[in-house]
Every structure is written in C-alpha cells, then in structure tokens.
Amino acid sequence: MQAHHETRDFARFLRRRLSLPEGLLWRAIKGRKADGLHFRKQHPLGPYVLDFYCHEARLCVEVDGGSHGMDQQARKDERRDGWVAEKGMRTLRSAASCIRAGVDDAVRMIVAAARCGAAF
C-alpha cells in the first residue's frame, strides 16, 4: 500500500523529532535488537504514519501519550486501528509512561506480540 505524498513528507519530519519514549523504544529495537525483528520508525502507510512497524509480523506499535485517553483522540485511534486491521495488520498500543518506566519490559511485550500473533 502506497502512502500519500504528504504522509511520506510528514513521516520524514517525525523521524527527526521522536518523543522521549519513542526515542527510548527506537534505541532498544533498531538494528534487529528485538529478537531479530526488523522495525521501521515513523512508517507511512496510506493516510497514516505508524510509530513503529514490523512487516514480517504485520505489527504496528503505537506509543500513546496522555492525550490518547481523551475522547476525541480515542476515536481517532479507534478509526486508525480499524483501518490498519482492514489491511491485515495488528496494532499494539503502549503507554509512553510504561516505556519510560521500563523500556526492556516494553520490548519483551512487543517481541511476544510479534512472535505469538495475538490480537490486541
């Protein structure tokens, strides 16, 4: 699936401006450090930019900050997750606070999800 031109440009912009939790997680999973899985950061897909994406596991990992629990953002996330699911991919959401508290635990959760193919 091709990403829109604007989405690709926005993804490039976001790659240079990772949040602290995204940066911590990226440092822990880049270069196949997460059990040999290859992840892309700020991966454009259709109208969306996925925080992290592993093609072999068809897994999208989203780092959720505080606004993701709010009504409007929760509806946007639900719509996005549905769109991603329609394309045959799964979404794993991880709270930014959990990543800051223990990035190694977050990586173990991601690897387990990728390896077992569980739905979220």
N, CA, C and O atoms as CSV, one atom per row, in Angstrom:
chain,resi,resn,atom,element,x,y,z
A,1,MET,N,N,0.838,-1.172,0.000
A,1,MET,CA,C,0.000,0.000,0.000
A,1,MET,C,C,0.884,1.236,0.000
A,1,MET,O,O,1.767,1.378,0.846
A,2,GLN,N,N,0.650,2.104,-0.926
A,2,GLN,CA,C,1.407,3.345,-1.034
A,2,GLN,C,C,0.892,4.373,-0.036
A,2,GLN,O,O,-0.304,4.436,0.248
A,3,ALA,N,N,1.788,5.158,0.479
A,3,ALA,CA,C,1.416,6.266,1.351
A,3,ALA,C,C,1.205,7.506,0.493
A,3,ALA,O,O,1.809,7.647,-0.571
A,4,HIS,N,N,0.360,8.386,0.954
A,4,HIS,CA,C,0.171,9.655,0.278
A,4,HIS,C,C,1.468,10.467,0.341
A,4,HIS,O,O,2.260,10.320,1.272
A,5,HIS,N,N,1.669,11.307,-0.642
A,5,HIS,CA,C,2.885,12.132,-0.708
A,5,HIS,C,C,3.041,12.960,0.572
A,5,HIS,O,O,4.133,13.031,1.134
A,6,GLU,N,N,1.957,13.581,1.028
A,6,GLU,CA,C,2.008,14.404,2.239
A,6,GLU,C,C,2.348,13.550,3.467
A,6,GLU,O,O,3.048,14.002,4.373
A,7,THR,N,N,1.843,12.312,3.482
A,7,THR,CA,C,2.105,11.411,4.604
A,7,THR,C,C,3.585,11.045,4.649
A,7,THR,O,O,4.183,11.013,5.725
A,8,ARG,N,N,4.175,10.771,3.496
A,8,ARG,CA,C,5.604,10.450,3.451
A,8,ARG,C,C,6.447,11.626,3.948
A,8,ARG,O,O,7.405,11.439,4.697
A,9,ASP,N,N,6.085,12.829,3.527
A,9,ASP,CA,C,6.816,14.015,3.978
A,9,ASP,C,C,6.677,14.200,5.483
A,9,ASP,O,O,7.650,14.522,6.165
A,10,PHE,N,N,5.471,13.996,6.000
A,10,PHE,CA,C,5.237,14.134,7.433
A,10,PHE,C,C,6.018,13.076,8.209
A,10,PHE,O,O,6.547,13.364,9.283
A,11,ALA,N,N,6.097,11.857,7.677
A,11,ALA,CA,C,6.862,10.787,8.329
A,11,ALA,C,C,8.339,11.176,8.425
A,11,ALA,O,O,8.971,10.957,9.458
A,12,ARG,N,N,8.880,11.743,7.370
A,12,ARG,CA,C,10.278,12.203,7.398
A,12,ARG,C,C,10.475,13.247,8.495
A,12,ARG,O,O,11.462,13.215,9.230
A,13,PHE,N,N,9.528,14.163,8.592
A,13,PHE,CA,C,9.584,15.194,9.627
A,13,PHE,C,C,9.564,14.548,11.017
A,13,PHE,O,O,10.363,14.912,11.879
A,14,LEU,N,N,8.662,13.598,11.234
A,14,LEU,CA,C,8.527,12.954,12.546
A,14,LEU,C,C,9.751,12.122,12.925
A,14,LEU,O,O,10.094,12.032,14.104
A,15,ARG,N,N,10.408,11.520,11.947
A,15,ARG,CA,C,11.601,10.711,12.244
A,15,ARG,C,C,12.690,11.520,12.925
A,15,ARG,O,O,13.473,10.988,13.712
A,16,ARG,N,N,12.734,12.798,12.621
A,16,ARG,CA,C,13.754,13.667,13.221
A,16,ARG,C,C,13.306,14.241,14.563
A,16,ARG,O,O,14.087,14.915,15.235
A,17,ARG,N,N,12.070,13.984,14.956
A,17,ARG,CA,C,11.528,14.592,16.167
A,17,ARG,C,C,10.792,13.570,17.036
A,17,ARG,O,O,9.643,13.787,17.420
A,18,LEU,N,N,11.456,12.467,17.339
A,18,LEU,CA,C,10.839,11.455,18.192
A,18,LEU,C,C,10.650,12.001,19.604
A,18,LEU,O,O,11.476,12.764,20.104
A,19,SER,N,N,9.557,11.600,20.231
A,19,SER,CA,C,9.357,11.938,21.635
A,19,SER,C,C,10.359,11.124,22.464
A,19,SER,O,O,10.972,10.188,21.949
A,20,LEU,N,N,10.524,11.470,23.722
A,20,LEU,CA,C,11.453,10.734,24.582
A,20,LEU,C,C,11.106,9.236,24.634
A,20,LEU,O,O,11.998,8.412,24.433
A,21,PRO,N,N,9.842,8.854,24.895
A,21,PRO,CA,C,9.538,7.423,24.918
A,21,PRO,C,C,9.767,6.739,23.565
A,21,PRO,O,O,10.236,5.601,23.520
A,22,GLU,N,N,9.439,7.427,22.464
A,22,GLU,CA,C,9.694,6.861,21.139
A,22,GLU,C,C,11.190,6.672,20.919
A,22,GLU,O,O,11.615,5.651,20.378
A,23,GLY,N,N,11.980,7.639,21.329
A,23,GLY,CA,C,13.434,7.537,21.181
A,23,GLY,C,C,14.013,6.390,22.002
A,23,GLY,O,O,14.884,5.659,21.530
A,24,LEU,N,N,13.528,6.237,23.223
A,24,LEU,CA,C,13.987,5.126,24.067
A,24,LEU,C,C,13.646,3.783,23.429
A,24,LEU,O,O,14.470,2.869,23.378
A,25,LEU,N,N,12.414,3.690,22.947
A,25,LEU,CA,C,11.993,2.431,22.332
A,25,LEU,C,C,12.763,2.176,21.039
A,25,LEU,O,O,13.196,1.050,20.791
A,26,TRP,N,N,12.936,3.195,20.221
A,26,TRP,CA,C,13.665,3.032,18.966
A,26,TRP,C,C,15.093,2.553,19.220
A,26,TRP,O,O,15.585,1.659,18.532
A,27,ARG,N,N,15.750,3.147,20.203
A,27,ARG,CA,C,17.114,2.734,20.523
A,27,ARG,C,C,17.158,1.258,20.933
A,27,ARG,O,O,18.152,0.575,20.689
A,28,ALA,N,N,16.090,0.772,21.549
A,28,ALA,CA,C,16.046,-0.611,22.025
A,28,ALA,C,C,15.663,-1.625,20.949
A,28,ALA,O,O,15.955,-2.811,21.098
A,29,ILE,N,N,15.010,-1.179,19.858
A,29,ILE,CA,C,14.554,-2.150,18.850
A,29,ILE,C,C,15.224,-2.009,17.492
A,29,ILE,O,O,15.128,-2.916,16.666
A,30,LYS,N,N,15.903,-0.886,17.241
A,30,LYS,CA,C,16.503,-0.697,15.904
A,30,LYS,C,C,17.636,-1.695,15.686
A,30,LYS,O,O,18.217,-2.221,16.636
A,31,GLY,N,N,17.928,-1.939,14.434
A,31,GLY,CA,C,19.023,-2.840,14.099
A,31,GLY,C,C,18.769,-4.282,14.516
A,31,GLY,O,O,19.700,-5.016,14.848
A,32,ARG,N,N,17.519,-4.674,14.496
A,32,ARG,CA,C,17.115,-6.058,14.824
A,32,ARG,C,C,17.474,-6.467,16.253
A,32,ARG,O,O,17.682,-7.649,16.527
A,33,LYS,N,N,17.547,-5.487,17.166
A,33,LYS,CA,C,17.865,-5.792,18.561
A,33,LYS,C,C,16.738,-6.502,19.289
A,33,LYS,O,O,16.970,-7.118,20.329
A,34,ALA,N,N,15.526,-6.429,18.766
A,34,ALA,CA,C,14.368,-7.053,19.405
A,34,ALA,C,C,14.163,-8.452,18.819
A,34,ALA,O,O,13.309,-8.652,17.955
A,35,ASP,N,N,14.947,-9.406,19.293
A,35,ASP,CA,C,14.818,-10.803,18.892
A,35,ASP,C,C,14.916,-10.991,17.378
A,35,ASP,O,O,14.270,-11.872,16.810
A,36,GLY,N,N,15.724,-10.160,16.735
A,36,GLY,CA,C,15.937,-10.278,15.300
A,36,GLY,C,C,14.853,-9.664,14.436
A,36,GLY,O,O,14.922,-9.761,13.210
A,37,LEU,N,N,13.858,-9.038,15.033
A,37,LEU,CA,C,12.768,-8.424,14.267
A,37,LEU,C,C,13.216,-7.080,13.696
A,37,LEU,O,O,13.919,-6.317,14.358
A,38,HIS,N,N,12.804,-6.804,12.470
A,38,HIS,CA,C,13.152,-5.544,11.827
A,38,HIS,C,C,11.979,-4.578,11.949
A,38,HIS,O,O,10.874,-4.861,11.486
A,39,PHE,N,N,12.233,-3.445,12.574
A,39,PHE,CA,C,11.217,-2.409,12.733
A,39,PHE,C,C,11.606,-1.175,11.941
A,39,PHE,O,O,12.786,-0.865,11.778
A,40,ARG,N,N,10.599,-0.482,11.457
A,40,ARG,CA,C,10.769,0.819,10.810
A,40,ARG,C,C,10.153,1.849,11.741
A,40,ARG,O,O,9.120,1.584,12.356
A,41,LYS,N,N,10.764,3.012,11.854
A,41,LYS,CA,C,10.179,4.060,12.690
A,41,LYS,C,C,9.447,5.057,11.810
A,41,LYS,O,O,9.852,5.334,10.681
A,42,GLN,N,N,8.366,5.589,12.351
A,42,GLN,CA,C,7.551,6.584,11.661
A,42,GLN,C,C,7.314,6.152,10.213
A,42,GLN,O,O,7.694,6.838,9.265
A,43,HIS,N,N,6.677,4.997,10.079
A,43,HIS,CA,C,6.460,4.365,8.774
A,43,HIS,C,C,5.150,4.855,8.153
A,43,HIS,O,O,4.083,4.648,8.733
A,44,PRO,N,N,5.211,5.503,6.979
A,44,PRO,CA,C,3.984,5.980,6.339
A,44,PRO,C,C,3.219,4.818,5.708
A,44,PRO,O,O,3.796,3.954,5.048
A,45,LEU,N,N,1.918,4.824,5.927
A,45,LEU,CA,C,1.050,3.791,5.351
A,45,LEU,C,C,-0.304,4.417,5.071
A,45,LEU,O,O,-1.017,4.809,5.994
A,46,GLY,N,N,-0.659,4.510,3.788
A,46,GLY,CA,C,-1.914,5.159,3.427
A,46,GLY,C,C,-1.922,6.574,3.980
A,46,GLY,O,O,-0.971,7.326,3.772
A,47,PRO,N,N,-2.991,6.944,4.685
A,47,PRO,CA,C,-3.076,8.303,5.229
A,47,PRO,C,C,-2.432,8.455,6.609
A,47,PRO,O,O,-2.505,9.527,7.210
A,48,TYR,N,N,-1.808,7.396,7.111
A,48,TYR,CA,C,-1.290,7.392,8.477
A,48,TYR,C,C,0.230,7.247,8.528
A,48,TYR,O,O,0.866,6.802,7.573
A,49,VAL,N,N,0.788,7.635,9.672
A,49,VAL,CA,C,2.193,7.377,9.976
A,49,VAL,C,C,2.203,6.508,11.223
A,49,VAL,O,O,1.743,6.924,12.286
A,50,LEU,N,N,2.731,5.292,11.084
A,50,LEU,CA,C,2.792,4.350,12.192
A,50,LEU,C,C,4.053,4.627,12.996
A,50,LEU,O,O,5.125,4.803,12.416
A,51,ASP,N,N,3.947,4.668,14.322
A,51,ASP,CA,C,5.132,4.953,15.141
A,51,ASP,C,C,6.248,3.963,14.814
A,51,ASP,O,O,7.369,4.364,14.500
A,52,PHE,N,N,5.937,2.673,14.890
A,52,PHE,CA,C,6.897,1.616,14.553
A,52,PHE,C,C,6.140,0.511,13.836
A,52,PHE,O,O,4.989,0.222,14.164
A,53,TYR,N,N,6.793,-0.109,12.850
A,53,TYR,CA,C,6.130,-1.154,12.085
A,53,TYR,C,C,7.099,-2.287,11.791
A,53,TYR,O,O,8.223,-2.057,11.345
A,54,CYS,N,N,6.652,-3.525,12.047
A,54,CYS,CA,C,7.406,-4.725,11.714
A,54,CYS,C,C,6.616,-5.469,10.636
A,54,CYS,O,O,5.555,-6.031,10.907
A,55,HIS,N,N,7.144,-5.463,9.420
A,55,HIS,CA,C,6.431,-6.074,8.302
A,55,HIS,C,C,6.289,-7.586,8.463
A,55,HIS,O,O,5.220,-8.135,8.195
A,56,GLU,N,N,7.350,-8.266,8.895
A,56,GLU,CA,C,7.283,-9.726,8.986
A,56,GLU,C,C,6.219,-10.189,9.969
A,56,GLU,O,O,5.638,-11.259,9.785
A,57,ALA,N,N,5.948,-9.399,11.017
A,57,ALA,CA,C,4.915,-9.757,11.996
A,57,ALA,C,C,3.594,-9.042,11.708
A,57,ALA,O,O,2.589,-9.291,12.374
A,58,ARG,N,N,3.602,-8.142,10.697
A,58,ARG,CA,C,2.414,-7.343,10.382
A,58,ARG,C,C,1.915,-6.640,11.647
A,58,ARG,O,O,0.719,-6.626,11.941
A,59,LEU,N,N,2.867,-6.057,12.385
A,59,LEU,CA,C,2.584,-5.457,13.679
A,59,LEU,C,C,2.957,-3.979,13.690
A,59,LEU,O,O,4.081,-3.603,13.360
A,60,CYS,N,N,2.006,-3.166,14.070
A,60,CYS,CA,C,2.185,-1.734,14.252
A,60,CYS,C,C,2.266,-1.486,15.756
A,60,CYS,O,O,1.409,-1.953,16.507
A,61,VAL,N,N,3.282,-0.760,16.199
A,61,VAL,CA,C,3.437,-0.424,17.618
A,61,VAL,C,C,3.246,1.078,17.754
A,61,VAL,O,O,3.978,1.865,17.154
A,62,GLU,N,N,2.261,1.465,18.545
A,62,GLU,CA,C,1.961,2.867,18.773
A,62,GLU,C,C,2.297,3.251,20.207
A,62,GLU,O,O,1.914,2.558,21.149
A,63,VAL,N,N,3.005,4.342,20.364
A,63,VAL,CA,C,3.348,4.864,21.678
A,63,VAL,C,C,2.332,5.952,22.005
A,63,VAL,O,O,2.272,6.988,21.342
A,64,ASP,N,N,1.535,5.697,23.039
A,64,ASP,CA,C,0.444,6.602,23.392
A,64,ASP,C,C,0.807,7.504,24.562
A,64,ASP,O,O,1.125,7.027,25.651
A,65,GLY,N,N,0.759,8.798,24.329
A,65,GLY,CA,C,0.950,9.773,25.394
A,65,GLY,C,C,-0.367,10.017,26.109
A,65,GLY,O,O,-1.351,9.317,25.870
A,66,GLY,N,N,-0.382,10.999,26.975
A,66,GLY,CA,C,-1.552,11.279,27.796
A,66,GLY,C,C,-2.812,11.626,27.021
A,66,GLY,O,O,-3.911,11.321,27.484
A,67,SER,N,N,-2.691,12.246,25.871
A,67,SER,CA,C,-3.879,12.665,25.109
A,67,SER,C,C,-4.638,11.496,24.496
A,67,SER,O,O,-5.785,11.662,24.082
A,68,HIS,N,N,-4.031,10.332,24.430
A,68,HIS,CA,C,-4.684,9.198,23.770
A,68,HIS,C,C,-5.867,8.652,24.563
A,68,HIS,O,O,-6.676,7.904,24.015
A,69,GLY,N,N,-5.982,9.007,25.827
A,69,GLY,CA,C,-7.138,8.577,26.606
A,69,GLY,C,C,-8.320,9.518,26.475
A,69,GLY,O,O,-9.417,9.199,26.933
A,70,MET,N,N,-8.119,10.662,25.862
A,70,MET,CA,C,-9.180,11.654,25.710
A,70,MET,C,C,-10.156,11.211,24.628
A,70,MET,O,O,-9.786,10.471,23.716
A,71,ASP,N,N,-11.400,11.662,24.730
A,71,ASP,CA,C,-12.470,11.207,23.832
A,71,ASP,C,C,-12.141,11.362,22.353
A,71,ASP,O,O,-12.219,10.397,21.593
A,72,GLN,N,N,-11.775,12.569,21.944
A,72,GLN,CA,C,-11.525,12.813,20.525
A,72,GLN,C,C,-10.344,11.992,20.021
A,72,GLN,O,O,-10.429,11.389,18.951
A,73,GLN,N,N,-9.253,11.957,20.768
A,73,GLN,CA,C,-8.083,11.184,20.354
A,73,GLN,C,C,-8.385,9.697,20.368
A,73,GLN,O,O,-7.921,8.963,19.496
A,74,ALA,N,N,-9.158,9.244,21.347
A,74,ALA,CA,C,-9.533,7.822,21.415
A,74,ALA,C,C,-10.331,7.419,20.183
A,74,ALA,O,O,-10.140,6.322,19.658
A,75,ARG,N,N,-11.216,8.283,19.717
A,75,ARG,CA,C,-11.985,7.984,18.496
A,75,ARG,C,C,-11.068,7.932,17.273
A,75,ARG,O,O,-11.227,7.065,16.414
A,76,LYS,N,N,-10.114,8.854,17.195
A,76,LYS,CA,C,-9.153,8.845,16.079
A,76,LYS,C,C,-8.327,7.559,16.104
A,76,LYS,O,O,-8.108,6.932,15.068
A,77,ASP,N,N,-7.873,7.174,17.295
A,77,ASP,CA,C,-7.082,5.942,17.433
A,77,ASP,C,C,-7.890,4.728,17.014
A,77,ASP,O,O,-7.375,3.835,16.341
A,78,GLU,N,N,-9.153,4.693,17.409
A,78,GLU,CA,C,-10.024,3.566,17.056
A,78,GLU,C,C,-10.215,3.480,15.542
A,78,GLU,O,O,-10.166,2.394,14.964
A,79,ARG,N,N,-10.431,4.625,14.910
A,79,ARG,CA,C,-10.598,4.660,13.454
A,79,ARG,C,C,-9.316,4.188,12.764
A,79,ARG,O,O,-9.363,3.396,11.822
A,80,ARG,N,N,-8.200,4.671,13.231
A,80,ARG,CA,C,-6.899,4.295,12.666
A,80,ARG,C,C,-6.634,2.808,12.847
A,80,ARG,O,O,-6.216,2.132,11.907
A,81,ASP,N,N,-6.876,2.291,14.057
A,81,ASP,CA,C,-6.660,0.867,14.329
A,81,ASP,C,C,-7.547,0.000,13.441
A,81,ASP,O,O,-7.123,-1.055,12.970
A,82,GLY,N,N,-8.775,0.449,13.217
A,82,GLY,CA,C,-9.679,-0.278,12.318
A,82,GLY,C,C,-9.158,-0.298,10.899
A,82,GLY,O,O,-9.212,-1.328,10.228
A,83,TRP,N,N,-8.654,0.826,10.441
A,83,TRP,CA,C,-8.101,0.914,9.085
A,83,TRP,C,C,-6.900,-0.017,8.950
A,83,TRP,O,O,-6.769,-0.735,7.959
A,84,VAL,N,N,-6.028,0.002,9.951
A,84,VAL,CA,C,-4.843,-0.865,9.944
A,84,VAL,C,C,-5.273,-2.329,9.935
A,84,VAL,O,O,-4.692,-3.135,9.209
A,85,ALA,N,N,-6.282,-2.683,10.731
A,85,ALA,CA,C,-6.775,-4.071,10.786
A,85,ALA,C,C,-7.357,-4.504,9.446
A,85,ALA,O,O,-7.186,-5.651,9.034
A,86,GLU,N,N,-8.040,-3.597,8.770
A,86,GLU,CA,C,-8.585,-3.911,7.441
A,86,GLU,C,C,-7.487,-4.278,6.452
A,86,GLU,O,O,-7.726,-5.012,5.493
A,87,LYS,N,N,-6.294,-3.770,6.686
A,87,LYS,CA,C,-5.142,-4.069,5.818
A,87,LYS,C,C,-4.408,-5.329,6.274
A,87,LYS,O,O,-3.370,-5.678,5.712
A,88,GLY,N,N,-4.937,-6.009,7.284
A,88,GLY,CA,C,-4.348,-7.275,7.735
A,88,GLY,C,C,-3.228,-7.134,8.737
A,88,GLY,O,O,-2.408,-8.040,8.892
A,89,MET,N,N,-3.186,-5.994,9.426
A,89,MET,CA,C,-2.133,-5.759,10.417
A,89,MET,C,C,-2.762,-5.596,11.798
A,89,MET,O,O,-3.942,-5.276,11.939
A,90,ARG,N,N,-1.935,-5.825,12.797
A,90,ARG,CA,C,-2.378,-5.652,14.181
A,90,ARG,C,C,-1.714,-4.417,14.765
A,90,ARG,O,O,-0.643,-4.003,14.320
A,91,THR,N,N,-2.358,-3.835,15.763
A,91,THR,CA,C,-1.807,-2.678,16.450
A,91,THR,C,C,-1.623,-3.002,17.920
A,91,THR,O,O,-2.540,-3.489,18.581
A,92,LEU,N,N,-0.446,-2.731,18.417
A,92,LEU,CA,C,-0.146,-2.856,19.838
A,92,LEU,C,C,0.090,-1.445,20.346
A,92,LEU,O,O,0.951,-0.727,19.837
A,93,ARG,N,N,-0.674,-1.054,21.347
A,93,ARG,CA,C,-0.521,0.277,21.935
A,93,ARG,C,C,0.203,0.154,23.255
A,93,ARG,O,O,-0.127,-0.698,24.080
A,94,SER,N,N,1.189,1.006,23.452
A,94,SER,CA,C,1.961,1.018,24.687
A,94,SER,C,C,1.968,2.437,25.232
A,94,SER,O,O,2.249,3.391,24.506
A,95,ALA,N,N,1.662,2.565,26.498
A,95,ALA,CA,C,1.658,3.883,27.124
A,95,ALA,C,C,3.084,4.417,27.222
A,95,ALA,O,O,4.011,3.692,27.583
A,96,ALA,N,N,3.239,5.688,26.897
A,96,ALA,CA,C,4.554,6.326,26.975
A,96,ALA,C,C,5.128,6.197,28.381
A,96,ALA,O,O,6.333,6.005,28.545
A,97,SER,N,N,4.279,6.301,29.386
A,97,SER,CA,C,4.751,6.202,30.769
A,97,SER,C,C,5.320,4.819,31.071
A,97,SER,O,O,6.271,4.694,31.842
A,98,CYS,N,N,4.745,3.782,30.468
A,98,CYS,CA,C,5.268,2.417,30.666
A,98,CYS,C,C,6.632,2.252,30.018
A,98,CYS,O,O,7.504,1.578,30.566
A,99,ILE,N,N,6.822,2.860,28.864
A,99,ILE,CA,C,8.119,2.779,28.190
A,99,ILE,C,C,9.176,3.520,29.004
A,99,ILE,O,O,10.294,3.033,29.173
A,100,ARG,N,N,8.817,4.692,29.504
A,100,ARG,CA,C,9.774,5.438,30.334
A,100,ARG,C,C,10.114,4.660,31.606
A,100,ARG,O,O,11.252,4.705,32.072
A,101,ALA,N,N,9.141,3.951,32.166
A,101,ALA,CA,C,9.356,3.204,33.414
A,101,ALA,C,C,10.186,1.942,33.195
A,101,ALA,O,O,10.899,1.507,34.099
A,102,GLY,N,N,10.102,1.352,32.008
A,102,GLY,CA,C,10.836,0.118,31.768
A,102,GLY,C,C,10.815,-0.284,30.309
A,102,GLY,O,O,9.972,-1.071,29.876
A,103,VAL,N,N,11.755,0.268,29.555
A,103,VAL,CA,C,11.791,0.005,28.120
A,103,VAL,C,C,12.028,-1.482,27.833
A,103,VAL,O,O,11.509,-2.006,26.847
A,104,ASP,N,N,12.796,-2.161,28.674
A,104,ASP,CA,C,13.055,-3.585,28.450
A,104,ASP,C,C,11.765,-4.398,28.546
A,104,ASP,O,O,11.559,-5.336,27.776
A,105,ASP,N,N,10.899,-4.037,29.490
A,105,ASP,CA,C,9.600,-4.717,29.601
A,105,ASP,C,C,8.746,-4.456,28.362
A,105,ASP,O,O,8.067,-5.353,27.862
A,106,ALA,N,N,8.789,-3.222,27.875
A,106,ALA,CA,C,8.032,-2.882,26.665
A,106,ALA,C,C,8.525,-3.695,25.474
A,106,ALA,O,O,7.720,-4.181,24.679
A,107,VAL,N,N,9.835,-3.846,25.347
A,107,VAL,CA,C,10.402,-4.623,24.237
A,107,VAL,C,C,9.991,-6.083,24.354
A,107,VAL,O,O,9.652,-6.706,23.348
A,108,ARG,N,N,10.015,-6.639,25.552
A,108,ARG,CA,C,9.583,-8.033,25.735
A,108,ARG,C,C,8.123,-8.217,25.329
A,108,ARG,O,O,7.770,-9.227,24.720
A,109,MET,N,N,7.284,-7.256,25.660
A,109,MET,CA,C,5.874,-7.315,25.281
A,109,MET,C,C,5.717,-7.259,23.758
A,109,MET,O,O,4.905,-7.986,23.185
A,110,ILE,N,N,6.489,-6.406,23.118
A,110,ILE,CA,C,6.434,-6.277,21.657
A,110,ILE,C,C,6.898,-7.563,20.989
A,110,ILE,O,O,6.254,-8.041,20.054
A,111,VAL,N,N,7.993,-8.122,21.449
A,111,VAL,CA,C,8.511,-9.365,20.872
A,111,VAL,C,C,7.494,-10.491,21.053
A,111,VAL,O,O,7.250,-11.259,20.122
A,112,ALA,N,N,6.905,-10.595,22.236
A,112,ALA,CA,C,5.905,-11.633,22.485
A,112,ALA,C,C,4.718,-11.475,21.548
A,112,ALA,O,O,4.213,-12.458,21.007
A,113,ALA,N,N,4.276,-10.242,21.358
A,113,ALA,CA,C,3.159,-9.991,20.452
A,113,ALA,C,C,3.511,-10.351,19.018
A,113,ALA,O,O,2.703,-10.947,18.306
A,114,ALA,N,N,4.695,-9.996,18.603
A,114,ALA,CA,C,5.130,-10.303,17.241
A,114,ALA,C,C,5.266,-11.804,17.014
A,114,ALA,O,O,4.917,-12.314,15.949
A,115,ARG,N,N,5.764,-12.492,18.002
A,115,ARG,CA,C,6.020,-13.925,17.849
A,115,ARG,C,C,4.775,-14.780,17.986
A,115,ARG,O,O,4.674,-15.828,17.348
A,116,CYS,N,N,3.818,-14.349,18.816
A,116,CYS,CA,C,2.643,-15.193,19.023
A,116,CYS,C,C,1.493,-14.814,18.117
A,116,CYS,O,O,0.553,-15.593,17.959
A,117,GLY,N,N,1.542,-13.656,17.529
A,117,GLY,CA,C,0.474,-13.256,16.622
A,117,GLY,C,C,-0.849,-12.968,17.320
A,117,GLY,O,O,-1.911,-13.085,16.710
A,118,ALA,N,N,-0.791,-12.596,18.583
A,118,ALA,CA,C,-2.002,-12.331,19.333
A,118,ALA,C,C,-2.684,-11.069,18.840
A,118,ALA,O,O,-2.030,-10.139,18.368
A,119,ALA,N,N,-3.978,-11.046,18.952
A,119,ALA,CA,C,-4.763,-9.857,18.584
A,119,ALA,C,C,-4.825,-8.922,19.777
A,119,ALA,O,O,-4.766,-9.358,20.926
A,120,PHE,N,N,-4.947,-7.613,19.491
A,120,PHE,CA,C,-4.999,-6.615,20.564
A,120,PHE,C,C,-6.236,-5.797,20.441
A,120,PHE,O,O,-6.466,-4.899,21.251
